[in-house]
Amino acid sequence: MAVNYVSSTGLAPEVRQAYDLALLKAARPNLIHAQFCSKSPVPKGQGNTINRRRFSLLAAATTALTEGVTPAGSQLTVTNIQMTVYQYGDYVEGTDLVIWQSIDPLIAETVELQGQQAGNTIDQLARSFMTSGLTVQYAGAVGGRSSIGTSNIMSGTELKKAVRTLAGNNALKINNDYVAIVHPNTVYDLQGITEWINAAEYSNPDSLYTGEVAKLYSVRFVETTNAVVFAGAGSGGINVYGTLVFGQGAYGSSEIDGEAIETVTKPLGTLGNDNLNQRWSQGWKCTFGGTVLNDAFSCRIEHAVSA
């Protein structure tokens, strides 16, 4: 009778599934940016790129029709946006002695750590393209990033300006509000505003985004240390923080269908040139890519923070 062990060559499907679930569970709290991307997977066998189409709004038809006359009509304006998917991953390798002498359940601990690593990796990749948008608002109406000084901190006025920009660009809200991704240092500067509502005070606190902390001026705030910081880019070499405020359809992401994120476990005796079953490895891999879908539906507020 064939018996499957965690350390056997044929890893039991139930064990691998448990590892995959543990990896995803550990990754999820770190997926702050990526949770707001509209997903479009690439089918297997169809390369590593996918095209998204953005349709421009049609102008209002304010000219009265003439009886019996067919009007000229309107033409659709379509912009093709391409997303390229890449593969990412990492692993650790150990020996049989490490497993035998370890007090902790080593593989399970490693999977959890790698889940956090995978989530952090994907989130930083998402942050990279999400913060590349060209709609930028400099706090205090200064001329650019290098002019941001210590007094140009985030404020309610700056937030309302960003909301005005999105509304003026006809950006749709997400679940009746816009969303902002902010650094904890930025949250510190906003908490003193009277209208600030902590997430715990919501009438329905169960329907929160991952990382959501508060709401202000029709904007729901999601907090993360992964929020973009332009180190030393401001006046006098201060750090400049980028707060993203956006609406529906601003960003898109992709992956190879069915290959989003998975564990790769190599038990003792399954690695090459391991005749004495002395080595094992535990890793993860994923596919991911993304882009800005509509630059008019997001606004990056660049600002300083209080000391």
Contacts in CASP RR format, 6 or more apart in sequence:
PFRMAT RR
TARGET T0000
AUTHOR 0000-0000-0000
METHOD contacts of the structure
MODEL  1
MAVNYVSSTGLAPEVRQAYDLALLKAARPNLIHAQFCSKSPVPKGQGNTI
NRRRFSLLAAATTALTEGVTPAGSQLTVTNIQMTVYQYGDYVEGTDLVIW
QSIDPLIAETVELQGQQAGNTIDQLARSFMTSGLTVQYAGAVGGRSSIGT
SNIMSGTELKKAVRTLAGNNALKINNDYVAIVHPNTVYDLQGITEWINAA
EYSNPDSLYTGEVAKLYSVRFVETTNAVVFAGAGSGGINVYGTLVFGQGA
YGSSEIDGEAIETVTKPLGTLGNDNLNQRWSQGWKCTFGGTVLNDAFSCR
IEHAVSA
4 10 0 8 1.000
4 11 0 8 1.000
4 12 0 8 1.000
4 15 0 8 1.000
5 12 0 8 1.000
6 12 0 8 1.000
6 15 0 8 1.000
6 107 0 8 1.000
6 267 0 8 1.000
7 267 0 8 1.000
7 268 0 8 1.000
7 280 0 8 1.000
8 267 0 8 1.000
9 267 0 8 1.000
9 269 0 8 1.000
9 270 0 8 1.000
10 267 0 8 1.000
10 270 0 8 1.000
11 265 0 8 1.000
11 267 0 8 1.000
15 265 0 8 1.000
16 263 0 8 1.000
16 265 0 8 1.000
19 107 0 8 1.000
19 111 0 8 1.000
19 263 0 8 1.000
19 265 0 8 1.000
20 262 0 8 1.000
20 263 0 8 1.000
22 108 0 8 1.000
22 111 0 8 1.000
22 112 0 8 1.000
22 115 0 8 1.000
23 111 0 8 1.000
23 112 0 8 1.000
23 114 0 8 1.000
23 115 0 8 1.000
23 118 0 8 1.000
23 261 0 8 1.000
23 262 0 8 1.000
23 263 0 8 1.000
23 284 0 8 1.000
24 115 0 8 1.000
24 261 0 8 1.000
26 111 0 8 1.000
26 112 0 8 1.000
26 113 0 8 1.000
26 114 0 8 1.000
26 115 0 8 1.000
26 116 0 8 1.000
26 118 0 8 1.000
26 119 0 8 1.000
27 115 0 8 1.000
27 116 0 8 1.000
27 118 0 8 1.000
27 119 0 8 1.000
27 122 0 8 1.000
27 261 0 8 1.000
28 119 0 8 1.000
28 210 0 8 1.000
29 210 0 8 1.000
29 211 0 8 1.000
30 116 0 8 1.000
30 119 0 8 1.000
30 120 0 8 1.000
30 122 0 8 1.000
30 123 0 8 1.000
30 226 0 8 1.000
31 119 0 8 1.000
31 122 0 8 1.000
31 123 0 8 1.000
31 126 0 8 1.000
31 210 0 8 1.000
32 123 0 8 1.000
32 181 0 8 1.000
32 210 0 8 1.000
32 211 0 8 1.000
32 222 0 8 1.000
32 224 0 8 1.000
32 226 0 8 1.000
33 123 0 8 1.000
33 126 0 8 1.000
33 127 0 8 1.000
33 130 0 8 1.000
33 181 0 8 1.000
33 224 0 8 1.000
33 226 0 8 1.000
34 122 0 8 1.000
34 123 0 8 1.000
34 125 0 8 1.000
34 126 0 8 1.000
34 253 0 8 1.000
35 209 0 8 1.000
35 210 0 8 1.000
36 130 0 8 1.000
36 174 0 8 1.000
36 179 0 8 1.000
36 181 0 8 1.000
36 209 0 8 1.000
36 246 0 8 1.000
36 250 0 8 1.000
36 251 0 8 1.000
37 126 0 8 1.000
37 130 0 8 1.000
37 251 0 8 1.000
37 252 0 8 1.000
37 253 0 8 1.000
37 290 0 8 1.000
38 249 0 8 1.000
38 251 0 8 1.000
38 252 0 8 1.000
38 253 0 8 1.000
38 293 0 8 1.000
39 252 0 8 1.000
39 253 0 8 1.000
39 254 0 8 1.000
39 255 0 8 1.000
40 50 0 8 1.000
40 52 0 8 1.000
40 83 0 8 1.000
40 252 0 8 1.000
40 253 0 8 1.000
40 254 0 8 1.000
41 50 0 8 1.000
41 254 0 8 1.000
41 255 0 8 1.000
41 256 0 8 1.000
41 257 0 8 1.000
41 258 0 8 1.000
42 48 0 8 1.000
42 49 0 8 1.000
42 50 0 8 1.000
42 85 0 8 1.000
42 254 0 8 1.000
42 255 0 8 1.000
42 256 0 8 1.000
42 257 0 8 1.000
43 257 0 8 1.000
44 256 0 8 1.000
44 257 0 8 1.000
44 258 0 8 1.000
44 259 0 8 1.000
48 84 0 8 1.000
48 85 0 8 1.000
48 86 0 8 1.000
48 256 0 8 1.000
48 287 0 8 1.000
49 82 0 8 1.000
49 83 0 8 1.000
49 84 0 8 1.000
49 85 0 8 1.000
50 82 0 8 1.000
50 83 0 8 1.000
50 85 0 8 1.000
50 254 0 8 1.000
51 80 0 8 1.000
51 81 0 8 1.000
51 82 0 8 1.000
51 83 0 8 1.000
52 80 0 8 1.000
52 81 0 8 1.000
52 82 0 8 1.000
52 83 0 8 1.000
52 252 0 8 1.000
52 293 0 8 1.000
53 78 0 8 1.000
53 79 0 8 1.000
53 80 0 8 1.000
53 81 0 8 1.000
54 78 0 8 1.000
54 79 0 8 1.000
54 81 0 8 1.000
54 293 0 8 1.000
54 294 0 8 1.000
55 76 0 8 1.000
55 77 0 8 1.000
55 78 0 8 1.000
56 76 0 8 1.000
56 77 0 8 1.000
56 78 0 8 1.000
56 79 0 8 1.000
57 170 0 8 1.000
58 74 0 8 1.000
58 76 0 8 1.000
59 74 0 8 1.000
61 71 0 8 1.000
61 74 0 8 1.000
63 71 0 8 1.000
65 71 0 8 1.000
81 291 0 8 1.000
81 293 0 8 1.000
82 291 0 8 1.000
83 252 0 8 1.000
83 253 0 8 1.000
83 254 0 8 1.000
83 289 0 8 1.000
83 290 0 8 1.000
83 291 0 8 1.000
84 289 0 8 1.000
84 290 0 8 1.000
85 254 0 8 1.000
85 255 0 8 1.000
85 256 0 8 1.000
85 287 0 8 1.000
85 288 0 8 1.000
85 289 0 8 1.000
86 287 0 8 1.000
86 288 0 8 1.000
86 289 0 8 1.000
87 285 0 8 1.000
87 286 0 8 1.000
87 287 0 8 1.000
88 121 0 8 1.000
88 122 0 8 1.000
88 125 0 8 1.000
88 285 0 8 1.000
88 286 0 8 1.000
88 287 0 8 1.000
88 288 0 8 1.000
89 118 0 8 1.000
89 121 0 8 1.000
89 283 0 8 1.000
89 284 0 8 1.000
89 285 0 8 1.000
89 286 0 8 1.000
90 114 0 8 1.000
90 117 0 8 1.000
90 283 0 8 1.000
90 284 0 8 1.000
91 264 0 8 1.000
91 281 0 8 1.000
91 282 0 8 1.000
91 283 0 8 1.000
91 284 0 8 1.000
92 110 0 8 1.000
92 114 0 8 1.000
92 281 0 8 1.000
92 282 0 8 1.000
92 283 0 8 1.000
93 271 0 8 1.000
93 279 0 8 1.000
93 280 0 8 1.000
93 281 0 8 1.000
94 279 0 8 1.000
94 280 0 8 1.000
94 281 0 8 1.000
95 278 0 8 1.000
95 279 0 8 1.000
95 280 0 8 1.000
96 268 0 8 1.000
96 277 0 8 1.000
96 278 0 8 1.000
96 279 0 8 1.000
96 280 0 8 1.000
98 106 0 8 1.000
99 106 0 8 1.000
99 107 0 8 1.000
99 268 0 8 1.000
99 280 0 8 1.000
107 265 0 8 1.000
107 280 0 8 1.000
107 282 0 8 1.000
110 282 0 8 1.000
110 283 0 8 1.000
111 263 0 8 1.000
111 282 0 8 1.000
114 263 0 8 1.000
114 282 0 8 1.000
114 283 0 8 1.000
114 284 0 8 1.000
115 284 0 8 1.000
117 284 0 8 1.000
118 261 0 8 1.000
118 284 0 8 1.000
118 286 0 8 1.000
119 261 0 8 1.000
120 226 0 8 1.000
121 286 0 8 1.000
122 261 0 8 1.000
122 286 0 8 1.000
122 288 0 8 1.000
123 224 0 8 1.000
123 226 0 8 1.000
124 226 0 8 1.000
125 288 0 8 1.000
125 289 0 8 1.000
125 290 0 8 1.000
126 251 0 8 1.000
126 253 0 8 1.000
126 288 0 8 1.000
126 290 0 8 1.000
127 226 0 8 1.000
127 227 0 8 1.000
127 228 0 8 1.000
129 251 0 8 1.000
129 289 0 8 1.000
129 290 0 8 1.000
129 291 0 8 1.000
129 292 0 8 1.000
130 181 0 8 1.000
130 244 0 8 1.000
130 246 0 8 1.000
130 250 0 8 1.000
130 251 0 8 1.000
130 292 0 8 1.000
130 298 0 8 1.000
131 228 0 8 1.000
131 242 0 8 1.000
131 244 0 8 1.000
131 300 0 8 1.000
132 292 0 8 1.000
133 292 0 8 1.000
133 295 0 8 1.000
133 298 0 8 1.000
133 300 0 8 1.000
134 295 0 8 1.000
135 165 0 8 1.000
135 295 0 8 1.000
135 296 0 8 1.000
135 298 0 8 1.000
135 299 0 8 1.000
135 300 0 8 1.000
136 299 0 8 1.000
136 300 0 8 1.000
136 301 0 8 1.000
136 302 0 8 1.000
137 158 0 8 1.000
137 161 0 8 1.000
137 162 0 8 1.000
137 165 0 8 1.000
137 299 0 8 1.000
137 300 0 8 1.000
137 301 0 8 1.000
137 302 0 8 1.000
138 144 0 8 1.000
138 145 0 8 1.000
138 147 0 8 1.000
138 148 0 8 1.000
138 152 0 8 1.000
138 301 0 8 1.000
138 302 0 8 1.000
138 303 0 8 1.000
139 148 0 8 1.000
139 152 0 8 1.000
139 153 0 8 1.000
139 154 0 8 1.000
139 155 0 8 1.000
139 158 0 8 1.000
139 301 0 8 1.000
139 302 0 8 1.000
139 303 0 8 1.000
139 304 0 8 1.000
140 152 0 8 1.000
140 158 0 8 1.000
142 148 0 8 1.000
142 149 0 8 1.000
142 152 0 8 1.000
144 302 0 8 1.000
145 230 0 8 1.000
145 233 0 8 1.000
145 234 0 8 1.000
145 240 0 8 1.000
145 302 0 8 1.000
146 233 0 8 1.000
146 234 0 8 1.000
146 235 0 8 1.000
147 234 0 8 1.000
147 235 0 8 1.000
148 233 0 8 1.000
148 234 0 8 1.000
148 235 0 8 1.000
148 238 0 8 1.000
148 240 0 8 1.000
148 302 0 8 1.000
148 303 0 8 1.000
148 304 0 8 1.000
149 234 0 8 1.000
149 235 0 8 1.000
149 236 0 8 1.000
149 238 0 8 1.000
149 304 0 8 1.000
150 235 0 8 1.000
150 238 0 8 1.000
150 304 0 8 1.000
150 307 0 8 1.000
151 304 0 8 1.000
152 303 0 8 1.000
152 304 0 8 1.000
153 189 0 8 1.000
153 303 0 8 1.000
153 304 0 8 1.000
153 305 0 8 1.000
153 306 0 8 1.000
154 182 0 8 1.000
154 186 0 8 1.000
154 189 0 8 1.000
154 190 0 8 1.000
154 241 0 8 1.000
154 243 0 8 1.000
154 301 0 8 1.000
154 303 0 8 1.000
154 305 0 8 1.000
155 189 0 8 1.000
155 190 0 8 1.000
156 190 0 8 1.000
156 193 0 8 1.000
156 216 0 8 1.000
156 217 0 8 1.000
158 301 0 8 1.000
158 303 0 8 1.000
159 180 0 8 1.000
159 190 0 8 1.000
159 216 0 8 1.000
159 217 0 8 1.000
159 219 0 8 1.000
159 245 0 8 1.000
159 301 0 8 1.000
160 217 0 8 1.000
162 219 0 8 1.000
162 245 0 8 1.000
162 299 0 8 1.000
162 301 0 8 1.000
163 178 0 8 1.000
163 217 0 8 1.000
163 218 0 8 1.000
163 219 0 8 1.000
163 245 0 8 1.000
165 299 0 8 1.000
166 178 0 8 1.000
166 245 0 8 1.000
166 246 0 8 1.000
166 247 0 8 1.000
166 297 0 8 1.000
166 298 0 8 1.000
166 299 0 8 1.000
169 296 0 8 1.000
169 297 0 8 1.000
170 296 0 8 1.000
171 178 0 8 1.000
171 246 0 8 1.000
171 247 0 8 1.000
171 248 0 8 1.000
171 250 0 8 1.000
171 294 0 8 1.000
171 296 0 8 1.000
171 297 0 8 1.000
171 298 0 8 1.000
172 247 0 8 1.000
172 248 0 8 1.000
172 249 0 8 1.000
172 297 0 8 1.000
173 218 0 8 1.000
173 247 0 8 1.000
173 248 0 8 1.000
174 247 0 8 1.000
174 248 0 8 1.000
175 207 0 8 1.000
176 218 0 8 1.000
177 215 0 8 1.000
177 218 0 8 1.000
177 219 0 8 1.000
177 220 0 8 1.000
178 218 0 8 1.000
178 219 0 8 1.000
178 220 0 8 1.000
178 245 0 8 1.000
178 246 0 8 1.000
178 247 0 8 1.000
179 209 0 8 1.000
179 219 0 8 1.000
179 220 0 8 1.000
179 221 0 8 1.000
179 222 0 8 1.000
179 245 0 8 1.000
179 246 0 8 1.000
179 247 0 8 1.000
180 219 0 8 1.000
180 220 0 8 1.000
180 221 0 8 1.000
180 222 0 8 1.000
180 243 0 8 1.000
180 244 0 8 1.000
180 245 0 8 1.000
180 246 0 8 1.000
181 222 0 8 1.000
181 224 0 8 1.000
181 227 0 8 1.000
181 243 0 8 1.000
181 244 0 8 1.000
182 190 0 8 1.000
182 221 0 8 1.000
182 222 0 8 1.000
182 223 0 8 1.000
182 224 0 8 1.000
182 227 0 8 1.000
182 243 0 8 1.000
183 223 0 8 1.000
183 224 0 8 1.000
183 225 0 8 1.000
183 227 0 8 1.000
183 229 0 8 1.000
183 241 0 8 1.000
183 242 0 8 1.000
183 243 0 8 1.000
183 305 0 8 1.000
184 223 0 8 1.000
184 225 0 8 1.000
185 241 0 8 1.000
185 305 0 8 1.000
185 306 0 8 1.000
186 227 0 8 1.000
186 241 0 8 1.000
186 243 0 8 1.000
186 303 0 8 1.000
186 305 0 8 1.000
187 213 0 8 1.000
187 214 0 8 1.000
187 221 0 8 1.000
187 223 0 8 1.000
188 305 0 8 1.000
188 306 0 8 1.000
189 305 0 8 1.000
189 306 0 8 1.000
190 196 0 8 1.000
190 214 0 8 1.000
190 216 0 8 1.000
190 221 0 8 1.000
191 214 0 8 1.000
193 216 0 8 1.000
195 216 0 8 1.000
195 217 0 8 1.000
196 214 0 8 1.000
196 215 0 8 1.000
196 216 0 8 1.000
197 214 0 8 1.000
197 215 0 8 1.000
197 216 0 8 1.000
198 213 0 8 1.000
198 214 0 8 1.000
199 205 0 8 1.000
199 208 0 8 1.000
199 212 0 8 1.000
199 213 0 8 1.000
199 214 0 8 1.000
199 215 0 8 1.000
202 208 0 8 1.000
202 215 0 8 1.000
209 220 0 8 1.000
209 222 0 8 1.000
210 222 0 8 1.000
211 222 0 8 1.000
211 223 0 8 1.000
211 224 0 8 1.000
212 220 0 8 1.000
212 221 0 8 1.000
212 222 0 8 1.000
212 223 0 8 1.000
213 221 0 8 1.000
213 222 0 8 1.000
213 223 0 8 1.000
214 220 0 8 1.000
214 221 0 8 1.000
215 221 0 8 1.000
219 245 0 8 1.000
227 241 0 8 1.000
227 242 0 8 1.000
227 243 0 8 1.000
227 244 0 8 1.000
228 241 0 8 1.000
228 242 0 8 1.000
228 244 0 8 1.000
229 239 0 8 1.000
229 240 0 8 1.000
229 241 0 8 1.000
229 242 0 8 1.000
230 239 0 8 1.000
230 240 0 8 1.000
230 241 0 8 1.000
230 242 0 8 1.000
230 302 0 8 1.000
231 239 0 8 1.000
232 238 0 8 1.000
232 239 0 8 1.000
232 240 0 8 1.000
233 239 0 8 1.000
233 240 0 8 1.000
234 240 0 8 1.000
234 304 0 8 1.000
238 304 0 8 1.000
239 304 0 8 1.000
239 305 0 8 1.000
240 302 0 8 1.000
240 303 0 8 1.000
240 304 0 8 1.000
241 302 0 8 1.000
241 303 0 8 1.000
241 304 0 8 1.000
241 305 0 8 1.000
242 300 0 8 1.000
242 301 0 8 1.000
242 302 0 8 1.000
242 303 0 8 1.000
243 300 0 8 1.000
243 301 0 8 1.000
243 303 0 8 1.000
244 298 0 8 1.000
244 299 0 8 1.000
244 300 0 8 1.000
245 298 0 8 1.000
245 299 0 8 1.000
245 300 0 8 1.000
245 301 0 8 1.000
246 297 0 8 1.000
246 298 0 8 1.000
246 299 0 8 1.000
247 297 0 8 1.000
247 298 0 8 1.000
248 297 0 8 1.000
249 293 0 8 1.000
249 294 0 8 1.000
249 297 0 8 1.000
250 292 0 8 1.000
250 293 0 8 1.000
250 294 0 8 1.000
250 297 0 8 1.000
250 298 0 8 1.000
251 290 0 8 1.000
251 291 0 8 1.000
251 292 0 8 1.000
251 293 0 8 1.000
251 298 0 8 1.000
252 290 0 8 1.000
252 291 0 8 1.000
252 292 0 8 1.000
252 293 0 8 1.000
253 288 0 8 1.000
253 289 0 8 1.000
253 290 0 8 1.000
254 288 0 8 1.000
254 289 0 8 1.000
254 290 0 8 1.000
255 286 0 8 1.000
255 287 0 8 1.000
255 288 0 8 1.000
255 289 0 8 1.000
256 287 0 8 1.000
259 286 0 8 1.000
259 287 0 8 1.000
260 286 0 8 1.000
260 287 0 8 1.000
260 288 0 8 1.000
261 284 0 8 1.000
261 285 0 8 1.000
261 286 0 8 1.000
262 284 0 8 1.000
262 285 0 8 1.000
262 286 0 8 1.000
263 282 0 8 1.000
263 283 0 8 1.000
263 284 0 8 1.000
264 281 0 8 1.000
264 282 0 8 1.000
264 283 0 8 1.000
264 284 0 8 1.000
264 285 0 8 1.000
265 281 0 8 1.000
265 282 0 8 1.000
265 283 0 8 1.000
266 280 0 8 1.000
266 281 0 8 1.000
266 282 0 8 1.000
267 280 0 8 1.000
268 274 0 8 1.000
268 277 0 8 1.000
268 278 0 8 1.000
268 279 0 8 1.000
268 280 0 8 1.000
269 277 0 8 1.000
269 278 0 8 1.000
269 279 0 8 1.000
269 280 0 8 1.000
270 280 0 8 1.000
271 279 0 8 1.000
271 280 0 8 1.000
271 281 0 8 1.000
292 298 0 8 1.000
END
